[in-house]
Amino acid sequence: ADAMVIITEWDQFRALDFERIKEALSTNIVVDLRNIYSPDDMAARGFKYTSIGRPSI
């Protein structure tokens, strides 16, 4: 996949295996439309992170 888009705040999506996701993504882009992740945490994990109402990382 080219990117991952989060459109729910369900608990199942709060504890994902980001190393596995990074391996599956060709660009490491995450678009979080529910603001369930910390921008700093996502940057530390090596993702290009965009969320609603916050600066992109």
CHARMM-style PDB file with segment names, atoms N, HN, CA, C and O in Angstrom:
ATOM      1  N   ALA     1       0.846  -1.186   0.000  1.00  0.00      PROA
ATOM      2  CA  ALA     1       0.000   0.000   0.000  1.00  0.00      PROA
ATOM      3  C   ALA     1       0.883   1.238   0.000  1.00  0.00      PROA
ATOM      4  O   ALA     1       2.022   1.203   0.466  1.00  0.00      PROA
ATOM      5  N   ASP     2       0.353   2.319  -0.521  1.00  0.00      PROA
ATOM      6  HN  ASP     2      -0.572   2.348  -0.899  1.00  0.00      PROA
ATOM      7  CA  ASP     2       1.098   3.572  -0.552  1.00  0.00      PROA
ATOM      8  C   ASP     2       0.949   4.380   0.725  1.00  0.00      PROA
ATOM      9  O   ASP     2       1.836   5.164   1.064  1.00  0.00      PROA
ATOM     10  N   ALA     3      -0.164   4.201   1.445  1.00  0.00      PROA
ATOM     11  HN  ALA     3      -0.884   3.564   1.170  1.00  0.00      PROA
ATOM     12  CA  ALA     3      -0.398   4.966   2.675  1.00  0.00      PROA
ATOM     13  C   ALA     3      -1.423   4.241   3.537  1.00  0.00      PROA
ATOM     14  O   ALA     3      -2.153   3.369   3.068  1.00  0.00      PROA
ATOM     15  N   MET     4      -1.457   4.626   4.814  1.00  0.00      PROA
ATOM     16  HN  MET     4      -0.863   5.334   5.195  1.00  0.00      PROA
ATOM     17  CA  MET     4      -2.469   4.113   5.728  1.00  0.00      PROA
ATOM     18  C   MET     4      -3.301   5.297   6.204  1.00  0.00      PROA
ATOM     19  O   MET     4      -2.758   6.316   6.632  1.00  0.00      PROA
ATOM     20  N   VAL     5      -4.626   5.156   6.125  1.00  0.00      PROA
ATOM     21  HN  VAL     5      -5.067   4.329   5.777  1.00  0.00      PROA
ATOM     22  CA  VAL     5      -5.539   6.207   6.570  1.00  0.00      PROA
ATOM     23  C   VAL     5      -6.373   5.654   7.720  1.00  0.00      PROA
ATOM     24  O   VAL     5      -7.027   4.620   7.583  1.00  0.00      PROA
ATOM     25  N   ILE     6      -6.346   6.348   8.847  1.00  0.00      PROA
ATOM     26  HN  ILE     6      -5.815   7.189   8.958  1.00  0.00      PROA
ATOM     27  CA  ILE     6      -7.127   5.958  10.022  1.00  0.00      PROA
ATOM     28  C   ILE     6      -8.385   6.816  10.054  1.00  0.00      PROA
ATOM     29  O   ILE     6      -8.307   8.044  10.086  1.00  0.00      PROA
ATOM     30  N   ILE     7      -9.551   6.160  10.045  1.00  0.00      PROA
ATOM     31  HN  ILE     7      -9.615   5.163  10.019  1.00  0.00      PROA
ATOM     32  CA  ILE     7     -10.820   6.898  10.058  1.00  0.00      PROA
ATOM     33  C   ILE     7     -11.705   6.497  11.232  1.00  0.00      PROA
ATOM     34  O   ILE     7     -12.897   6.804  11.251  1.00  0.00      PROA
ATOM     35  N   THR     8     -11.117   5.808  12.214  1.00  0.00      PROA
ATOM     36  HN  THR     8     -10.149   5.559  12.198  1.00  0.00      PROA
ATOM     37  CA  THR     8     -11.870   5.389  13.401  1.00  0.00      PROA
ATOM     38  C   THR     8     -10.993   5.536  14.633  1.00  0.00      PROA
ATOM     39  O   THR     8      -9.767   5.496  14.531  1.00  0.00      PROA
ATOM     40  N   GLU     9     -11.604   5.702  15.783  1.00  0.00      PROA
ATOM     41  HN  GLU     9     -12.600   5.734  15.865  1.00  0.00      PROA
ATOM     42  CA  GLU     9     -10.841   5.770  17.027  1.00  0.00      PROA
ATOM     43  C   GLU     9     -11.000   4.500  17.863  1.00  0.00      PROA
ATOM     44  O   GLU     9     -10.718   4.513  19.061  1.00  0.00      PROA
ATOM     45  N   TRP    10     -11.441   3.425  17.258  1.00  0.00      PROA
ATOM     46  HN  TRP    10     -11.670   3.414  16.284  1.00  0.00      PROA
ATOM     47  CA  TRP    10     -11.622   2.156  17.966  1.00  0.00      PROA
ATOM     48  C   TRP    10     -10.310   1.720  18.617  1.00  0.00      PROA
ATOM     49  O   TRP    10      -9.230   1.942  18.069  1.00  0.00      PROA
ATOM     50  N   ASP    11     -10.415   1.100  19.788  1.00  0.00      PROA
ATOM     51  HN  ASP    11     -11.292   0.920  20.234  1.00  0.00      PROA
ATOM     52  CA  ASP    11      -9.236   0.671  20.538  1.00  0.00      PROA
ATOM     53  C   ASP    11      -8.338  -0.272  19.744  1.00  0.00      PROA
ATOM     54  O   ASP    11      -7.122  -0.267  19.938  1.00  0.00      PROA
ATOM     55  N   GLN    12      -8.907  -1.073  18.862  1.00  0.00      PROA
ATOM     56  HN  GLN    12      -9.895  -1.077  18.705  1.00  0.00      PROA
ATOM     57  CA  GLN    12      -8.106  -2.007  18.063  1.00  0.00      PROA
ATOM     58  C   GLN    12      -7.049  -1.282  17.232  1.00  0.00      PROA
ATOM     59  O   GLN    12      -6.013  -1.864  16.910  1.00  0.00      PROA
ATOM     60  N   PHE    13      -7.294  -0.043  16.888  1.00  0.00      PROA
ATOM     61  HN  PHE    13      -8.136   0.430  17.149  1.00  0.00      PROA
ATOM     62  CA  PHE    13      -6.366   0.711  16.050  1.00  0.00      PROA
ATOM     63  C   PHE    13      -5.354   1.502  16.863  1.00  0.00      PROA
ATOM     64  O   PHE    13      -4.442   2.099  16.290  1.00  0.00      PROA
ATOM     65  N   ARG    14      -5.490   1.522  18.175  1.00  0.00      PROA
ATOM     66  HN  ARG    14      -6.231   1.038  18.640  1.00  0.00      PROA
ATOM     67  CA  ARG    14      -4.554   2.250  19.038  1.00  0.00      PROA
ATOM     68  C   ARG    14      -3.297   1.441  19.351  1.00  0.00      PROA
ATOM     69  O   ARG    14      -2.299   2.008  19.797  1.00  0.00      PROA
ATOM     70  N   ALA    15      -3.326   0.156  19.131  1.00  0.00      PROA
ATOM     71  HN  ALA    15      -4.137  -0.305  18.769  1.00  0.00      PROA
ATOM     72  CA  ALA    15      -2.200  -0.713  19.491  1.00  0.00      PROA
ATOM     73  C   ALA    15      -1.741  -1.538  18.290  1.00  0.00      PROA
ATOM     74  O   ALA    15      -1.606  -2.758  18.388  1.00  0.00      PROA
ATOM     75  N   LEU    16      -1.505  -0.888  17.178  1.00  0.00      PROA
ATOM     76  HN  LEU    16      -1.615   0.103  17.099  1.00  0.00      PROA
ATOM     77  CA  LEU    16      -1.082  -1.585  15.965  1.00  0.00      PROA
ATOM     78  C   LEU    16       0.408  -1.907  16.010  1.00  0.00      PROA
ATOM     79  O   LEU    16       1.165  -1.275  16.747  1.00  0.00      PROA
ATOM     80  N   ASP    17       0.818  -2.882  15.228  1.00  0.00      PROA
ATOM     81  HN  ASP    17       0.204  -3.395  14.630  1.00  0.00      PROA
ATOM     82  CA  ASP    17       2.223  -3.246  15.084  1.00  0.00      PROA
ATOM     83  C   ASP    17       2.815  -2.362  13.983  1.00  0.00      PROA
ATOM     84  O   ASP    17       2.741  -2.693  12.799  1.00  0.00      PROA
ATOM     85  N   PHE    18       3.401  -1.238  14.388  1.00  0.00      PROA
ATOM     86  HN  PHE    18       3.461  -0.968  15.350  1.00  0.00      PROA
ATOM     87  CA  PHE    18       3.863  -0.254  13.410  1.00  0.00      PROA
ATOM     88  C   PHE    18       5.080  -0.719  12.622  1.00  0.00      PROA
ATOM     89  O   PHE    18       5.275  -0.274  11.491  1.00  0.00      PROA
ATOM     90  N   GLU    19       5.891  -1.588  13.175  1.00  0.00      PROA
ATOM     91  HN  GLU    19       5.732  -1.949  14.094  1.00  0.00      PROA
ATOM     92  CA  GLU    19       7.014  -2.126  12.401  1.00  0.00      PROA
ATOM     93  C   GLU    19       6.492  -2.972  11.243  1.00  0.00      PROA
ATOM     94  O   GLU    19       7.019  -2.903  10.132  1.00  0.00      PROA
ATOM     95  N   ARG    20       5.484  -3.752  11.497  1.00  0.00      PROA
ATOM     96  HN  ARG    20       5.056  -3.808  12.399  1.00  0.00      PROA
ATOM     97  CA  ARG    20       4.872  -4.566  10.431  1.00  0.00      PROA
ATOM     98  C   ARG    20       4.205  -3.671   9.391  1.00  0.00      PROA
ATOM     99  O   ARG    20       4.297  -3.932   8.192  1.00  0.00      PROA
ATOM    100  N   ILE    21       3.540  -2.627   9.845  1.00  0.00      PROA
ATOM    101  HN  ILE    21       3.465  -2.414  10.820  1.00  0.00      PROA
ATOM    102  CA  ILE    21       2.889  -1.687   8.926  1.00  0.00      PROA
ATOM    103  C   ILE    21       3.934  -0.992   8.066  1.00  0.00      PROA
ATOM    104  O   ILE    21       3.743  -0.832   6.860  1.00  0.00      PROA
ATOM    105  N   LYS    22       5.035  -0.579   8.680  1.00  0.00      PROA
ATOM    106  HN  LYS    22       5.190  -0.709   9.659  1.00  0.00      PROA
ATOM    107  CA  LYS    22       6.095   0.103   7.931  1.00  0.00      PROA
ATOM    108  C   LYS    22       6.635  -0.788   6.812  1.00  0.00      PROA
ATOM    109  O   LYS    22       6.947  -0.304   5.725  1.00  0.00      PROA
ATOM    110  N   GLU    23       6.743  -2.084   7.080  1.00  0.00      PROA
ATOM    111  HN  GLU    23       6.490  -2.478   7.964  1.00  0.00      PROA
ATOM    112  CA  GLU    23       7.210  -3.025   6.058  1.00  0.00      PROA
ATOM    113  C   GLU    23       6.230  -3.139   4.898  1.00  0.00      PROA
ATOM    114  O   GLU    23       6.643  -3.372   3.762  1.00  0.00      PROA
ATOM    115  N   ALA    24       4.938  -2.977   5.168  1.00  0.00      PROA
ATOM    116  HN  ALA    24       4.602  -2.787   6.091  1.00  0.00      PROA
ATOM    117  CA  ALA    24       3.908  -3.126   4.133  1.00  0.00      PROA
ATOM    118  C   ALA    24       3.701  -1.862   3.309  1.00  0.00      PROA
ATOM    119  O   ALA    24       3.198  -1.930   2.187  1.00  0.00      PROA
ATOM    120  N   LEU    25       4.083  -0.705   3.855  1.00  0.00      PROA
ATOM    121  HN  LEU    25       4.491  -0.650   4.766  1.00  0.00      PROA
ATOM    122  CA  LEU    25       3.868   0.559   3.151  1.00  0.00      PROA
ATOM    123  C   LEU    25       5.071   0.898   2.281  1.00  0.00      PROA
ATOM    124  O   LEU    25       6.218   0.712   2.688  1.00  0.00      PROA
ATOM    125  N   SER    26       4.799   1.389   1.101  1.00  0.00      PROA
ATOM    126  HN  SER    26       3.867   1.540   0.771  1.00  0.00      PROA
ATOM    127  CA  SER    26       5.895   1.783   0.214  1.00  0.00      PROA
ATOM    128  C   SER    26       6.405   3.188   0.520  1.00  0.00      PROA
ATOM    129  O   SER    26       7.516   3.535   0.119  1.00  0.00      PROA
ATOM    130  N   THR    27       5.612   4.008   1.226  1.00  0.00      PROA
ATOM    131  HN  THR    27       4.710   3.726   1.552  1.00  0.00      PROA
ATOM    132  CA  THR    27       6.009   5.397   1.480  1.00  0.00      PROA
ATOM    133  C   THR    27       6.001   5.797   2.950  1.00  0.00      PROA
ATOM    134  O   THR    27       6.410   6.916   3.264  1.00  0.00      PROA
ATOM    135  N   ASN    28       5.560   4.945   3.859  1.00  0.00      PROA
ATOM    136  HN  ASN    28       5.228   4.037   3.604  1.00  0.00      PROA
ATOM    137  CA  ASN    28       5.473   5.236   5.298  1.00  0.00      PROA
ATOM    138  C   ASN    28       4.621   6.461   5.613  1.00  0.00      PROA
ATOM    139  O   ASN    28       4.918   7.197   6.554  1.00  0.00      PROA
ATOM    140  N   ILE    29       3.577   6.683   4.844  1.00  0.00      PROA
ATOM    141  HN  ILE    29       3.335   6.085   4.080  1.00  0.00      PROA
ATOM    142  CA  ILE    29       2.663   7.803   5.075  1.00  0.00      PROA
ATOM    143  C   ILE    29       1.465   7.316   5.877  1.00  0.00      PROA
ATOM    144  O   ILE    29       0.832   6.318   5.531  1.00  0.00      PROA
ATOM    145  N   VAL    30       1.161   8.043   6.964  1.00  0.00      PROA
ATOM    146  HN  VAL    30       1.675   8.854   7.245  1.00  0.00      PROA
ATOM    147  CA  VAL    30      -0.013   7.760   7.779  1.00  0.00      PROA
ATOM    148  C   VAL    30      -0.847   9.033   7.855  1.00  0.00      PROA
ATOM    149  O   VAL    30      -0.346  10.097   8.219  1.00  0.00      PROA
ATOM    150  N   VAL    31      -2.124   8.910   7.509  1.00  0.00      PROA
ATOM    151  HN  VAL    31      -2.531   8.046   7.214  1.00  0.00      PROA
ATOM    152  CA  VAL    31      -3.077  10.014   7.625  1.00  0.00      PROA
ATOM    153  C   VAL    31      -4.066   9.611   8.713  1.00  0.00      PROA
ATOM    154  O   VAL    31      -4.805   8.637   8.569  1.00  0.00      PROA
ATOM    155  N   ASP    32      -4.069  10.369   9.796  1.00  0.00      PROA
ATOM    156  HN  ASP    32      -3.469  11.161   9.914  1.00  0.00      PROA
ATOM    157  CA  ASP    32      -4.876  10.049  10.973  1.00  0.00      PROA
ATOM    158  C   ASP    32      -6.021  11.057  11.066  1.00  0.00      PROA
ATOM    159  O   ASP    32      -5.824  12.186  11.515  1.00  0.00      PROA
ATOM    160  N   LEU    33      -7.202  10.653  10.645  1.00  0.00      PROA
ATOM    161  HN  LEU    33      -7.362   9.736  10.280  1.00  0.00      PROA
ATOM    162  CA  LEU    33      -8.355  11.557  10.635  1.00  0.00      PROA
ATOM    163  C   LEU    33      -9.087  11.595  11.972  1.00  0.00      PROA
ATOM    164  O   LEU    33     -10.091  12.295  12.102  1.00  0.00      PROA
ATOM    165  N   ARG    34      -8.603  10.855  12.967  1.00  0.00      PROA
ATOM    166  HN  ARG    34      -7.787  10.286  12.861  1.00  0.00      PROA
ATOM    167  CA  ARG    34      -9.224  10.837  14.303  1.00  0.00      PROA
ATOM    168  C   ARG    34      -8.263  11.284  15.405  1.00  0.00      PROA
ATOM    169  O   ARG    34      -8.643  11.315  16.575  1.00  0.00      PROA
ATOM    170  N   ASN    35      -7.020  11.632  15.047  1.00  0.00      PROA
ATOM    171  HN  ASN    35      -6.711  11.607  14.096  1.00  0.00      PROA
ATOM    172  CA  ASN    35      -6.017  12.106  16.016  1.00  0.00      PROA
ATOM    173  C   ASN    35      -5.791  11.116  17.159  1.00  0.00      PROA
ATOM    174  O   ASN    35      -5.739  11.516  18.322  1.00  0.00      PROA
ATOM    175  N   ILE    36      -5.657   9.839  16.839  1.00  0.00      PROA
ATOM    176  HN  ILE    36      -5.699   9.514  15.895  1.00  0.00      PROA
ATOM    177  CA  ILE    36      -5.454   8.853  17.904  1.00  0.00      PROA
ATOM    178  C   ILE    36      -3.977   8.593  18.189  1.00  0.00      PROA
ATOM    179  O   ILE    36      -3.656   7.907  19.160  1.00  0.00      PROA
ATOM    180  N   TYR    37      -3.075   9.121  17.368  1.00  0.00      PROA
ATOM    181  HN  TYR    37      -3.335   9.678  16.580  1.00  0.00      PROA
ATOM    182  CA  TYR    37      -1.647   8.923  17.578  1.00  0.00      PROA
ATOM    183  C   TYR    37      -0.963  10.250  17.863  1.00  0.00      PROA
ATOM    184  O   TYR    37      -1.428  11.313  17.451  1.00  0.00      PROA
ATOM    185  N   SER    38       0.143  10.164  18.572  1.00  0.00      PROA
ATOM    186  HN  SER    38       0.522   9.301  18.907  1.00  0.00      PROA
ATOM    187  CA  SER    38       0.962  11.338  18.871  1.00  0.00      PROA
ATOM    188  C   SER    38       1.856  11.640  17.666  1.00  0.00      PROA
ATOM    189  O   SER    38       2.539  10.746  17.166  1.00  0.00      PROA
ATOM    190  N   PRO    39       1.861  12.881  17.199  1.00  0.00      PROA
ATOM    191  CA  PRO    39       2.741  13.222  16.073  1.00  0.00      PROA
ATOM    192  C   PRO    39       4.213  12.932  16.372  1.00  0.00      PROA
ATOM    193  O   PRO    39       4.934  12.440  15.504  1.00  0.00      PROA
ATOM    194  N   ASP    40       4.660  13.230  17.587  1.00  0.00      PROA
ATOM    195  HN  ASP    40       4.074  13.629  18.292  1.00  0.00      PROA
ATOM    196  CA  ASP    40       6.058  12.977  17.944  1.00  0.00      PROA
ATOM    197  C   ASP    40       6.375  11.482  17.934  1.00  0.00      PROA
ATOM    198  O   ASP    40       7.443  11.076  17.478  1.00  0.00      PROA
ATOM    199  N   ASP    41       5.458  10.673  18.431  1.00  0.00      PROA
ATOM    200  HN  ASP    41       4.589  11.003  18.802  1.00  0.00      PROA
ATOM    201  CA  ASP    41       5.646   9.223  18.439  1.00  0.00      PROA
ATOM    202  C   ASP    41       5.714   8.678  17.017  1.00  0.00      PROA
ATOM    203  O   ASP    41       6.552   7.828  16.714  1.00  0.00      PROA
ATOM    204  N   MET    42       4.844   9.160  16.158  1.00  0.00      PROA
ATOM    205  HN  MET    42       4.164   9.850  16.405  1.00  0.00      PROA
ATOM    206  CA  MET    42       4.843   8.677  14.775  1.00  0.00      PROA
ATOM    207  C   MET    42       6.124   9.089  14.053  1.00  0.00      PROA
ATOM    208  O   MET    42       6.668   8.315  13.265  1.00  0.00      PROA
ATOM    209  N   ALA    43       6.606  10.302  14.316  1.00  0.00      PROA
ATOM    210  HN  ALA    43       6.164  10.930  14.956  1.00  0.00      PROA
ATOM    211  CA  ALA    43       7.865  10.746  13.715  1.00  0.00      PROA
ATOM    212  C   ALA    43       9.024   9.884  14.215  1.00  0.00      PROA
ATOM    213  O   ALA    43       9.907   9.518  13.438  1.00  0.00      PROA
ATOM    214  N   ALA    44       9.024   9.561  15.504  1.00  0.00      PROA
ATOM    215  HN  ALA    44       8.307   9.858  16.135  1.00  0.00      PROA
ATOM    216  CA  ALA    44      10.082   8.722  16.068  1.00  0.00      PROA
ATOM    217  C   ALA    44      10.072   7.321  15.459  1.00  0.00      PROA
ATOM    218  O   ALA    44      11.113   6.670  15.382  1.00  0.00      PROA
ATOM    219  N   ARG    45       8.908   6.861  15.029  1.00  0.00      PROA
ATOM    220  HN  ARG    45       8.061   7.390  15.092  1.00  0.00      PROA
ATOM    221  CA  ARG    45       8.782   5.543  14.395  1.00  0.00      PROA
ATOM    222  C   ARG    45       9.143   5.591  12.908  1.00  0.00      PROA
ATOM    223  O   ARG    45       9.197   4.551  12.253  1.00  0.00      PROA
ATOM    224  N   GLY    46       9.389   6.791  12.372  1.00  0.00      PROA
ATOM    225  HN  GLY    46       9.345   7.636  12.905  1.00  0.00      PROA
ATOM    226  CA  GLY    46       9.815   6.913  10.981  1.00  0.00      PROA
ATOM    227  C   GLY    46       8.704   7.124   9.977  1.00  0.00      PROA
ATOM    228  O   GLY    46       8.892   6.880   8.785  1.00  0.00      PROA
ATOM    229  N   PHE    47       7.535   7.580  10.444  1.00  0.00      PROA
ATOM    230  HN  PHE    47       7.383   7.779  11.412  1.00  0.00      PROA
ATOM    231  CA  PHE    47       6.407   7.802   9.550  1.00  0.00      PROA
ATOM    232  C   PHE    47       6.275   9.272   9.174  1.00  0.00      PROA
ATOM    233  O   PHE    47       6.607  10.159   9.961  1.00  0.00      PROA
ATOM    234  N   LYS    48       5.791   9.516   7.969  1.00  0.00      PROA
ATOM    235  HN  LYS    48       5.521   8.796   7.330  1.00  0.00      PROA
ATOM    236  CA  LYS    48       5.334  10.846   7.552  1.00  0.00      PROA
ATOM    237  C   LYS    48       3.881  10.914   7.992  1.00  0.00      PROA
ATOM    238  O   LYS    48       3.032  10.214   7.441  1.00  0.00      PROA
ATOM    239  N   TYR    49       3.588  11.747   8.976  1.00  0.00      PROA
ATOM    240  HN  TYR    49       4.278  12.316   9.423  1.00  0.00      PROA
ATOM    241  CA  TYR    49       2.305  11.710   9.677  1.00  0.00      PROA
ATOM    242  C   TYR    49       1.525  12.996   9.460  1.00  0.00      PROA
ATOM    243  O   TYR    49       2.054  14.093   9.642  1.00  0.00      PROA
ATOM    244  N   THR    50       0.265  12.853   9.070  1.00  0.00      PROA
ATOM    245  HN  THR    50      -0.165  11.962   8.922  1.00  0.00      PROA
ATOM    246  CA  THR    50      -0.647  13.982   8.907  1.00  0.00      PROA
ATOM    247  C   THR    50      -1.900  13.692   9.711  1.00  0.00      PROA
ATOM    248  O   THR    50      -2.436  12.584   9.674  1.00  0.00      PROA
ATOM    249  N   SER    51      -2.368  14.714  10.448  1.00  0.00      PROA
ATOM    250  HN  SER    51      -1.934  15.614  10.479  1.00  0.00      PROA
ATOM    251  CA  SER    51      -3.599  14.568  11.223  1.00  0.00      PROA
ATOM    252  C   SER    51      -4.423  15.843  11.080  1.00  0.00      PROA
ATOM    253  O   SER    51      -3.998  16.801  10.433  1.00  0.00      PROA
ATOM    254  N   ILE    52      -5.586  15.843  11.681  1.00  0.00      PROA
ATOM    255  HN  ILE    52      -5.930  15.065  12.206  1.00  0.00      PROA
ATOM    256  CA  ILE    52      -6.504  16.973  11.575  1.00  0.00      PROA
ATOM    257  C   ILE    52      -6.179  18.012  12.645  1.00  0.00      PROA
ATOM    258  O   ILE    52      -6.101  17.680  13.828  1.00  0.00      PROA
ATOM    259  N   GLY    53      -5.990  19.266  12.237  1.00  0.00      PROA
ATOM    260  HN  GLY    53      -6.053  19.536  11.276  1.00  0.00      PROA
ATOM    261  CA  GLY    53      -5.800  20.363  13.176  1.00  0.00      PROA
ATOM    262  C   GLY    53      -4.438  20.428  13.836  1.00  0.00      PROA
ATOM    263  O   GLY    53      -4.248  21.198  14.778  1.00  0.00      PROA
ATOM    264  N   ARG    54      -3.481  19.634  13.362  1.00  0.00      PROA
ATOM    265  HN  ARG    54      -3.635  19.009  12.596  1.00  0.00      PROA
ATOM    266  CA  ARG    54      -2.127  19.648  13.917  1.00  0.00      PROA
ATOM    267  C   ARG    54      -1.133  19.712  12.764  1.00  0.00      PROA
ATOM    268  O   ARG    54      -1.448  19.293  11.650  1.00  0.00      PROA
ATOM    269  N   PRO    55       0.061  20.231  13.021  1.00  0.00      PROA
ATOM    270  CA  PRO    55       1.057  20.292  11.944  1.00  0.00      PROA
ATOM    271  C   PRO    55       1.448  18.896  11.460  1.00  0.00      PROA
ATOM    272  O   PRO    55       1.489  17.949  12.245  1.00  0.00      PROA
ATOM    273  N   SER    56       1.730  18.778  10.180  1.00  0.00      PROA
ATOM    274  HN  SER    56       1.697  19.547   9.542  1.00  0.00      PROA
ATOM    275  CA  SER    56       2.205  17.508   9.620  1.00  0.00      PROA
ATOM    276  C   SER    56       3.632  17.259  10.066  1.00  0.00      PROA
ATOM    277  O   SER    56       4.403  18.197  10.267  1.00  0.00      PROA
ATOM    278  N   ILE    57       3.977  15.992  10.218  1.00  0.00      PROA
ATOM    279  HN  ILE    57       3.351  15.230  10.055  1.00  0.00      PROA
ATOM    280  CA  ILE    57       5.339  15.601  10.622  1.00  0.00      PROA
ATOM    281  C   ILE    57       5.983  14.891   9.441  1.00  0.00      PROA
ATOM    282  OT1 ILE    57       7.134  14.464   9.530  1.00  0.00      PROA
TER     283      ILE     57
END
